[in-house]
């Protein structure tokens, strides 16, 4: 039978745990709001004639870590910043970063007529059973800036339910200089369940406290619901800014000790209205 001393110690441990969670959540919200304030005005939609100029203007606003770098070297916060480095972000491909259609089909004709000229596109050739199949791939607005930014904060991994024969050249196009993406997983790494492809993100990062999954498919999150960041599906909207809207969250999230402590609150909070 536990003694009064044991009960008292247990109570103190619970209080300490709750205090740590509250403190971490408040710190996260502070950084999140700070990022949003620094991020104004919003980046205009990228057009094909102004890409270079907008990229120059849209350099990440030095976020919390950069703007105070000179003062942090001798600060007690230095160790904390060092501790929170090394997280991994796992990104879906189709309808999250790009949208693709097979050429020669009715959907490809519809897509061409409905897509704005400002959206970047590329024809990808895929060999399927020794037959050549052409796909037209469209970049989601701001995807280039998004990848260049998050790759400075996280180790970036692409995890797609598509076959490698198609996905590899698409990823090569997104990361032409091979600076952004560290690892790739394809359909063969997914778990097929009831017609859905589930993603085991422990393949990319065994420590669940240091990894998050961004995907447009809710089914993909079944194995990692506490690490999930759902993103609306993108097809052709040239005004889409979902990737930009995600940046403040990701910038703040990298400073948490355990990403699950924040992402698991998404259903009870309105700050993550993605």
C-alpha positions in Angstrom: 0.0 0.0 0.0 1.5 3.4 -1.0 2.5 5.7 1.8 1.6 9.4 2.1 5.2 10.2 1.0 4.7 8.1 -2.2 1.4 9.8 -3.0 2.9 13.2 -2.4 5.8 12.4 -4.7 3.5 11.1 -7.4 1.4 14.2 -7.1 4.5 16.4 -7.5 5.5 14.4 -10.6 2.1 14.9 -12.2 2.2 18.7 -11.5 5.6 18.9 -12.9 4.6 17.1 -16.1 1.5 19.3 -16.5 3.5 22.5 -15.9 6.1 21.4 -18.6 3.3 20.7 -21.1 1.7 24.1 -20.4 5.0 25.9 -20.6 5.9 24.2 -23.9 2.5 25.0 -25.4 2.7 28.7 -24.4 6.2 29.0 -25.8 5.1 27.4 -29.1 2.1 29.8 -29.4 4.4 32.8 -28.7 6.8 31.8 -31.5 3.8 31.1 -33.8 2.3 34.5 -33.3 5.7 36.2 -33.6 6.3 34.5 -36.9 2.9 35.6 -38.3 3.6 39.2 -37.3 7.0 39.1 -39.0 5.6 37.5 -42.1 3.4 40.4 -43.1 2.9 41.5 -45.8 2.0 38.3 -47.4 4.0 37.1 -50.4 2.1 37.7 -53.7 1.3 34.8 -56.0 4.4 33.8 -57.9 4.2 34.4 -61.7 6.5 33.1 -64.3 7.9 36.6 -65.1 8.6 37.6 -61.5 9.8 34.4 -59.8 13.4 35.6 -59.2 12.3 39.0 -57.8 9.7 37.5 -55.5 12.1 34.9 -54.2 14.5 37.7 -53.3 11.8 39.6 -51.4 10.4 36.5 -49.8 13.6 35.3 -48.1 12.4 33.9 -44.8 12.1 36.8 -42.4 15.1 35.6 -40.5 12.7 33.9 -38.1 13.3 33.8 -34.4 16.7 32.0 -34.7 18.2 34.2 -37.4 17.2 37.7 -36.2 18.7 37.1 -32.8 21.7 35.0 -33.8 24.3 37.6 -32.8 22.9 37.9 -29.3 22.3 34.2 -28.7 25.9 33.1 -28.8 26.5 34.0 -25.2 22.9 33.5 -24.1 21.6 30.6 -21.9 19.0 30.0 -24.7 21.8 28.8 -27.0 21.7 25.3 -25.5 17.9 25.2 -25.9 18.1 26.1 -29.6 20.8 23.5 -30.1 18.6 20.9 -28.4 15.6 21.5 -30.7 17.6 21.0 -34.0 17.4 17.8 -36.0 13.7 17.3 -36.7 12.3 15.7 -39.8 9.4 16.7 -42.0 7.8 14.1 -44.2 6.0 15.5 -47.2 3.5 13.8 -49.5 3.9 14.5 -53.2 0.8 14.4 -55.4 -2.0 16.9 -54.5 0.3 18.2 -51.7 3.3 19.6 -53.7 2.2 18.9 -57.3 -0.6 17.7 -59.4 -0.2 15.4 -62.4 -2.3 14.3 -65.4 -1.6 11.7 -68.0 -1.3 13.3 -71.4 -3.8 12.3 -74.1 -6.7 11.9 -71.7 -9.8 14.0 -71.2 -8.5 15.1 -67.8 -5.3 16.5 -69.3 -7.2 18.6 -71.8 -9.4 19.9 -69.1 -6.4 20.7 -66.9 -4.7 22.6 -69.6 -7.7 24.8 -70.3 -8.3 25.5 -66.7 -4.8 26.1 -65.5 -3.3 29.5 -65.2 -0.2 30.4 -67.2 1.5 31.3 -63.9 1.6 27.7 -62.7 4.9 26.0 -63.6 4.6 22.7 -65.4 6.8 20.0 -66.9 6.2 16.9 -69.0 7.6 13.8 -67.4 8.2 10.5 -69.3 7.6 7.3 -67.4 8.4 3.8 -68.7 5.7 1.4 -67.7 6.1 -2.2 -68.9 8.5 -1.0 -71.6 5.9 1.5 -72.8 6.4 5.2 -72.6 3.7 7.2 -70.7 3.8 11.0 -70.6 2.5 13.0 -67.6 2.2 16.7 -67.3 3.2 17.8 -63.8 2.1 21.1 -62.3 3.7 22.7 -59.3 1.6 23.9 -56.4 2.0 27.7 -56.0 5.0 28.7 -53.8 6.3 25.1 -53.6 9.8 26.2 -54.6 10.0 28.8 -51.8 8.4 26.4 -49.4 11.0 23.7 -49.9 13.9 26.1 -49.8 12.6 27.4 -46.5 11.7 24.2 -44.6 14.9 22.5 -45.8 16.8 25.1 -43.6 14.7 24.1 -40.6 14.1 20.3 -41.0 15.5 17.2 -42.7 13.1 16.9 -45.6 11.8 13.5 -46.7 9.3 12.8 -49.5 6.9 9.9 -48.8 4.6 9.2 -51.7 2.1 6.4 -52.6 3.2 6.7 -56.2 5.5 4.4 -57.9 9.2 5.3 -58.0 9.3 5.3 -61.9 6.9 8.3 -61.8 7.8 10.0 -58.6 11.6 10.0 -58.9 11.7 12.3 -62.0 9.1 14.6 -60.4 11.2 14.9 -57.2 14.3 15.5 -59.3 12.4 18.4 -60.9 11.4 19.8 -57.5 15.0 19.6 -56.2 17.1 20.1 -59.3 20.2 21.0 -57.3 19.6 18.2 -54.7 19.8 20.7 -51.8 16.4 20.2 -50.3 15.3 16.6 -50.1 17.3 14.1 -48.1 15.4 10.9 -48.6 12.6 9.4 -50.7 10.0 6.7 -50.0 7.6 5.2 -52.6 4.5 3.0 -52.8 6.4 -0.1 -51.9 7.2 1.4 -48.5 3.5 2.0 -47.8 1.1 -0.3 -46.0 -2.0 -1.2 -48.0 -5.1 -1.3 -45.9 -8.7 -1.3 -47.3 -7.5 0.3 -50.5 -5.7 3.1 -48.7 -1.9 3.6 -48.5 -0.7 4.1 -45.0 2.6 5.7 -44.2 5.0 4.5 -41.5 7.0 7.6 -40.9 9.3 5.7 -38.4 11.1 4.6 -41.6 12.2 8.3 -42.0 12.7 9.0 -38.3 12.4 6.4 -35.5 11.9 9.1 -32.8 8.2 10.1 -33.0 8.9 13.3 -31.0 11.0 14.7 -33.9 8.9 14.0 -37.0 5.7 15.3 -38.6 3.8 14.2 -41.8 2.2 16.7 -44.2 -0.3 15.1 -46.4 -3.6 15.8 -48.2 -4.9 12.3 -47.5 -6.4 11.7 -44.1 -6.0 7.9 -44.6 -2.2 8.3 -44.7 -2.2 9.4 -41.1 -3.6 6.2 -39.5 -0.2 5.0 -38.2 0.9 8.5 -37.0 -2.2 10.5 -36.0 -0.3 12.5 -33.4 2.3 13.6 -35.9 -0.2 14.6 -38.7 -0.5 18.0 -40.4 -3.3 17.8 -42.9 -3.2 20.0 -45.9 -6.0 20.8 -48.4 -5.8 19.0 -51.7 -4.5 21.1 -54.6 -5.4 20.6 -58.2 -5.2 23.8 -60.2 -6.0 26.9 -58.1 -3.3 29.6 -59.0 -4.3 31.6 -55.9 -3.6 28.8 -53.5 -1.4 29.8 -50.5 -1.7 26.8 -48.3 2.1 26.1 -48.3 2.7 29.7 -47.2 0.1 29.4 -44.5 2.0 26.3 -43.2 5.3 28.1 -42.7 4.6 29.9 -39.4 3.4 26.6 -37.8 6.5 24.7 -39.0 8.9 27.4 -37.9 7.4 27.4 -34.4 7.0 23.6 -34.2 10.7 23.0 -34.6 11.4 24.6 -31.2 9.2 22.1 -29.3 10.7 19.2 -27.5 8.0 16.9 -28.8 6.0 17.8 -31.9 3.2 15.5 -30.7 2.5 17.8 -27.7 1.4 20.5 -30.1 -0.1 18.5 -33.1 -2.2 16.3 -30.8 -4.1 19.5 -29.7 -5.2 20.3 -33.2 -8.8 19.1 -32.7 -9.2 21.3 -29.6 -7.4 24.4 -30.9 -8.2 26.9 -33.6 -4.6 28.1 -34.2 -4.0 25.2 -36.6 -6.8 25.9 -39.0 -5.2 24.3 -42.0 
